[in-house]
Structure formats: C-alpha cells, structure tokens
Amino acid sequence: MAQASTFNLNGTFYSTDQIMSAYNRGLHFGDSVFESILVINGMVQLWEQHYARLLQGAATLGFDFQPWWTEDYFKFEIRKSVKENKLSSARVKLSLFREDGTRYTPNTDKASYLIMMESLESEPYALKPEGLQAGIFEDILKPINALSGFKNGNSLLYVLAGRKARNEAWGTILLLNEKGQVCESGNGNVFLFRDGVVSTPSIESGCVAGVMRLHLIQLMQQAGWKVEEREIPKSELDMADEIWTCNASGGIQYVNTCGLRQYKNEKVLELHQLLISQIQTL
C-alpha cells in the first residue's frame, strides 16, 4: 500500500517532513478524533455519516469547530487532497486535534485538521474468498463510556489487539467490553447470524458507532432481514452460523474459523452483493 507524500493541514499542502510539531497534542495525549474514509473514483463514500460522527466526537472532546468546517467544505478538501496526490481511489484519514501544548490541561480548545491517505491495495470492498481466522482479545476489556462510540487518538487497545493478532497469525481479532460481552473487532464492527436473525452489539455495549455498521443495518432492513442490536454474550460466538466484520474503508470480511469453530458464509455473500450494488449511488 503506497503512502501519499503530500498532506493537507488546514487547507494547505505540506510534504511529510514539514507536517508534525513536537508539541502536537494528538502525539502527546491522543487529544484527537478521526475518520477513516473510502474514496472511490473521486466519490467520498458515506460522507454524511462520517461527518455526523466527526461532529459528535469533536463536541465530546470540547473542540472549537470552525463555522466554515461544513460538510461540503471537508468533502471538497478530501477530494482536493486525493487529486493532489494523483489518486482517484484512496483510503483517507481525516483527523481533528487540539492545538499545541504539552500539559494535560489545554490552553485552548482551538482545533486543526489533517488529511492524509494511502492508495488501495485491491478493488474497493473486495471480499477475501478464504475468509478470516479470528481470535479473541481478552487481555484488556474495552470500557463503556462517552468515548466508546467514536474513533480517537487513544487507540492503544487496538494497537495491542492488532499486535496479538499479528503474533498469532489471525486475520482478525474480536474485542470484549468491560462486561465480557462481544463488542467489536480490532478494526471494525462485528455481526453474528443465527437461525435467520442478524445480531450486532448495541452502541450501549461500547462498540464504535461504525459508519459501515449503520449502512449495513439499513441495507439489511431494506432487504427485509431481521436485525437486532443488543448485548451479545461471548458464548454466542460458538452458537453462530456465520460471523462477519466490517469497516468503512474495507467493507465486509467474513470469519471462517474462531478457535475450533468453523462458520458458513452464505448470508454474508448476499450482504456483500447488496453492498457492492450501492457503491455507485452512495
């Protein structure tokens, strides 16, 4: 995956060696929120939902959100940045961070934004035909609080989960919340299918309020599927017929095995086709 050489900071382009201040609060304290966004042929996918979650995260952290940072403004800046890097499709990261300071108590709530990106390794929303081997991360349980629902710079839980998945050669890893319930995967949301019903952890379970999660729920409901958002005990992983994960930049991936359990992939393939059919109209 090729890294872009040019980044957009507050509407101005910089090269990599010009971009980072030693006093950046995102670097020191994780004082930031971010969105991972897919751009396909210049079209910003699911942008309305991304922007809504960005607003929520910025409000929760108390950032001063500039009045010109409208939905259209950021959409224009994202597309401009992709074009500047001579890409048509890319995985884009839009971050907001509180301005410089090295003490816990900030001197200001003024925020800046940074847009960076990388090229896509494969076709958008490509499904791995062999599925994923999944493991479960139980070393640290995810807290349920006001920070749970959006992406922020305090991401050590995901870093350590990803490290364990790497060391165990797992394709994905499932996280549990502070109650020991299924919460999400290491890089997205999780769905279980059993006896004709799709279940996904509720937002109250502490999962990220995923943009793709919401989109898939809407797609399934429109198709007449029964979908439940609820607390999911860990024990239900062994009872599921199918399990799949999702995120906004990668789409859907299905779990083939978890421990000694092997899963089917019939329903998830139907859902994947529903998702692909929506790309041009997002």
KEGUMAR-790933 format. One record per residue (C-alpha): x negated, y negated, z; residue number from 1. Coordinates in steps of 0.02 Angstrom, whole numbers, plus 50000, padded with zeros to 5 digits. Layout:
N
((X; Y; Z); NUM)
...
//
This chain:
282
((50000; 50000; 50000); 1)
((49917; 49838; 49943); 2)
((49912; 49693; 50066); 3)
((49953; 49521; 50000); 4)
((49811; 49395; 50001); 5)
((49920; 49240; 50021); 6)
((50038; 49198; 50165); 7)
((50173; 49068; 50187); 8)
((50159; 48969; 50350); 9)
((50296; 48838; 50369); 10)
((50313; 48823; 50180); 11)
((50127; 48806; 50140); 12)
((50019; 48945; 50068); 13)
((49857; 48999; 50151); 14)
((49731; 49137; 50125); 15)
((49704; 49268; 50260); 16)
((49552; 49186; 50338); 17)
((49645; 49021; 50365); 18)
((49804; 49086; 50447); 19)
((49775; 49129; 50631); 20)
((49747; 49011; 50778); 21)
((49654; 49080; 50929); 22)
((49794; 49006; 51037); 23)
((49938; 49089; 50946); 24)
((50069; 49141; 51075); 25)
((50127; 49286; 50968); 26)
((49949; 49354; 50981); 27)
((49931; 49324; 51169); 28)
((50104; 49363; 51235); 29)
((50208; 49437; 51095); 30)
((50308; 49274; 51102); 31)
((50390; 49304; 50934); 32)
((50533; 49381; 50838); 33)
((50525; 49456; 50665); 34)
((50624; 49536; 50523); 35)
((50562; 49670; 50403); 36)
((50648; 49636; 50237); 37)
((50653; 49726; 50071); 38)
((50644; 49626; 49909); 39)
((50689; 49720; 49750); 40)
((50660; 49635; 49583); 41)
((50664; 49466; 49668); 42)
((50827; 49504; 49760); 43)
((50819; 49489; 49951); 44)
((50914; 49640; 50015); 45)
((51040; 49623; 50158); 46)
((50979; 49447; 50192); 47)
((51139; 49385; 50276); 48)
((51123; 49520; 50410); 49)
((50936; 49488; 50432); 50)
((50966; 49303; 50455); 51)
((51103; 49332; 50584); 52)
((50988; 49442; 50689); 53)
((50845; 49317; 50670); 54)
((50958; 49182; 50742); 55)
((51006; 49293; 50887); 56)
((50827; 49336; 50928); 57)
((50769; 49155; 50917); 58)
((50912; 49100; 51031); 59)
((50872; 49235; 51159); 60)
((50690; 49179; 51167); 61)
((50741; 48995; 51175); 62)
((50656; 48941; 51015); 63)
((50697; 48770; 50941); 64)
((50771; 48822; 50775); 65)
((50740; 48684; 50647); 66)
((50901; 48619; 50566); 67)
((50832; 48646; 50390); 68)
((50796; 48830; 50427); 69)
((50957; 48882; 50345); 70)
((50998; 49049; 50268); 71)
((50965; 48977; 50095); 72)
((50801; 48895; 50150); 73)
((50721; 49055; 50211); 74)
((50788; 49154; 50064); 75)
((50704; 49029; 49946); 76)
((50540; 49036; 50044); 77)
((50539; 49227; 50041); 78)
((50568; 49233; 49854); 79)
((50437; 49097; 49826); 80)
((50310; 49195; 49930); 81)
((50341; 49356; 49834); 82)
((50318; 49264; 49670); 83)
((50160; 49178; 49734); 84)
((50085; 49350; 49768); 85)
((50132; 49405; 49591); 86)
((50254; 49538; 49653); 87)
((50433; 49573; 49605); 88)
((50469; 49701; 49742); 89)
((50392; 49700; 49915); 90)
((50413; 49736; 50099); 91)
((50417; 49564; 50180); 92)
((50391; 49520; 50362); 93)
((50465; 49354; 50420); 94)
((50404; 49305; 50594); 95)
((50451; 49161; 50708); 96)
((50333; 49120; 50851); 97)
((50325; 48985; 50984); 98)
((50186; 48862; 50951); 99)
((50012; 48875; 51028); 100)
((49975; 48894; 51213); 101)
((49882; 49019; 51323); 102)
((49985; 49008; 51483); 103)
((50140; 49109; 51518); 104)
((50248; 48954; 51538); 105)
((50260; 48872; 51366); 106)
((50226; 48687; 51343); 107)
((50354; 48679; 51203); 108)
((50493; 48781; 51125); 109)
((50449; 48722; 50950); 110)
((50428; 48871; 50834); 111)
((50336; 48906; 50672); 112)
((50367; 49041; 50544); 113)
((50254; 49155; 50445); 114)
((50298; 49256; 50290); 115)
((50184; 49399; 50241); 116)
((50210; 49553; 50133); 117)
((50144; 49711; 50056); 118)
((50183; 49798; 49893); 119)
((50294; 49952; 49892); 120)
((50213; 50124; 49886); 121)
((50361; 50204; 49797); 122)
((50531; 50167; 49722); 123)
((50645; 50068; 49840); 124)
((50739; 50180; 49963); 125)
((50650; 50335; 49897); 126)
((50702; 50490; 49993); 127)
((50564; 50613; 50042); 128)
((50630; 50776; 49969); 129)
((50547; 50885; 50100); 130)
((50619; 50786; 50246); 131)
((50527; 50743; 50406); 132)
((50463; 50842; 50553); 133)
((50518; 50747; 50709); 134)
((50453; 50743; 50886); 135)
((50520; 50661; 51043); 136)
((50429; 50522; 51137); 137)
((50458; 50538; 51324); 138)
((50301; 50455; 51392); 139)
((50388; 50285; 51405); 140)
((50577; 50259; 51405); 141)
((50648; 50106; 51318); 142)
((50728; 49979; 51436); 143)
((50906; 49919; 51404); 144)
((50909; 49730; 51415); 145)
((50936; 49569; 51316); 146)
((50777; 49601; 51215); 147)
((50826; 49776; 51157); 148)
((50932; 49729; 51008); 149)
((50808; 49632; 50901); 150)
((50629; 49650; 50841); 151)
((50499; 49553; 50940); 152)
((50313; 49545; 50966); 153)
((50319; 49653; 51123); 154)
((50302; 49813; 51023); 155)
((50181; 49921; 51124); 156)
((50317; 50053; 51149); 157)
((50325; 50079; 50961); 158)
((50136; 50072; 50942); 159)
((50111; 50211; 51070); 160)
((50255; 50313; 50998); 161)
((50179; 50294; 50825); 162)
((50009; 50345; 50891); 163)
((50082; 50504; 50966); 164)
((50173; 50544; 50804); 165)
((50010; 50521; 50709); 166)
((49912; 50632; 50828); 167)
((50046; 50769; 50823); 168)
((50066; 50755; 50633); 169)
((50252; 50715; 50650); 170)
((50337; 50620; 50510); 171)
((50446; 50525; 50634); 172)
((50471; 50514; 50821); 173)
((50631; 50491; 50921); 174)
((50637; 50373; 51070); 175)
((50741; 50391; 51228); 176)
((50814; 50249; 51331); 177)
((50795; 50224; 51519); 178)
((50941; 50345; 51547); 179)
((50853; 50482; 51448); 180)
((50976; 50466; 51304); 181)
((50936; 50462; 51118); 182)
((50900; 50281; 51074); 183)
((50816; 50262; 50904); 184)
((50668; 50320; 50803); 185)
((50494; 50247; 50807); 186)
((50531; 50135; 50659); 187)
((50720; 50125; 50644); 188)
((50889; 50191; 50697); 189)
((50949; 50370; 50708); 190)
((51110; 50460; 50659); 191)
((51173; 50634; 50703); 192)
((51302; 50733; 50602); 193)
((51403; 50873; 50679); 194)
((51573; 50950; 50642); 195)
((51621; 50816; 50516); 196)
((51577; 50668; 50630); 197)
((51429; 50548; 50614); 198)
((51365; 50481; 50781); 199)
((51238; 50345; 50814); 200)
((51178; 50270; 50979); 201)
((51280; 50117; 51026); 202)
((51196; 49947; 51042); 203)
((51230; 49963; 51229); 204)
((51112; 50114; 51227); 205)
((50967; 49993; 51198); 206)
((50933; 50025; 51014); 207)
((50884; 49888; 50893); 208)
((51038; 49816; 50809); 209)
((50972; 49877; 50643); 210)
((51021; 49791; 50482); 211)
((51020; 49955; 50386); 212)
((51111; 50040; 50530); 213)
((51255; 49916; 50513); 214)
((51255; 49930; 50323); 215)
((51263; 50120; 50328); 216)
((51404; 50119; 50456); 217)
((51504; 50005; 50341); 218)
((51466; 50114; 50189); 219)
((51520; 50272; 50279); 220)
((51679; 50195; 50346); 221)
((51724; 50130; 50174); 222)
((51699; 50307; 50107); 223)
((51820; 50375; 50238); 224)
((51689; 50457; 50350); 225)
((51719; 50466; 50537); 226)
((51583; 50368; 50626); 227)
((51558; 50348; 50814); 228)
((51443; 50226; 50905); 229)
((51415; 50299; 51079); 230)
((51292; 50361; 51208); 231)
((51205; 50519; 51145); 232)
((51125; 50639; 51270); 233)
((50958; 50713; 51220); 234)
((51038; 50887; 51223); 235)
((51143; 50843; 51070); 236)
((50988; 50844; 50961); 237)
((50990; 51035; 50969); 238)
((51176; 51041; 50926); 239)
((51173; 50928; 50773); 240)
((51196; 50994; 50597); 241)
((51097; 50850; 50522); 242)
((50989; 50707; 50586); 243)
((50927; 50558; 50488); 244)
((50838; 50394; 50523); 245)
((50848; 50228; 50433); 246)
((50775; 50054; 50422); 247)
((50797; 49903; 50309); 248)
((50637; 49921; 50211); 249)
((50630; 50110; 50192); 250)
((50813; 50159; 50180); 251)
((50859; 50334; 50241); 252)
((50749; 50483; 50283); 253)
((50817; 50648; 50346); 254)
((50745; 50757; 50484); 255)
((50703; 50933; 50428); 256)
((50642; 51001; 50595); 257)
((50628; 50946; 50776); 258)
((50543; 51070; 50889); 259)
((50608; 51243; 50841); 260)
((50770; 51174; 50768); 261)
((50795; 51158; 50581); 262)
((50928; 51044; 50506); 263)
((51030; 51035; 50347); 264)
((51029; 50886; 50228); 265)
((51195; 50896; 50133); 266)
((51284; 50746; 50210); 267)
((51131; 50635; 50211); 268)
((51106; 50663; 50024); 269)
((51284; 50600; 49995); 270)
((51246; 50447; 50101); 271)
((51084; 50416; 50008); 272)
((51179; 50410; 49844); 273)
((51301; 50284; 49920); 274)
((51154; 50176; 49972); 275)
((51068; 50183; 49803); 276)
((51229; 50135; 49715); 277)
((51234; 49973; 49816); 278)
((51060; 49908; 49775); 279)
((51108; 49801; 49627); 280)
((51256; 49722; 49716); 281)
((51177; 49677; 49884); 282)
//
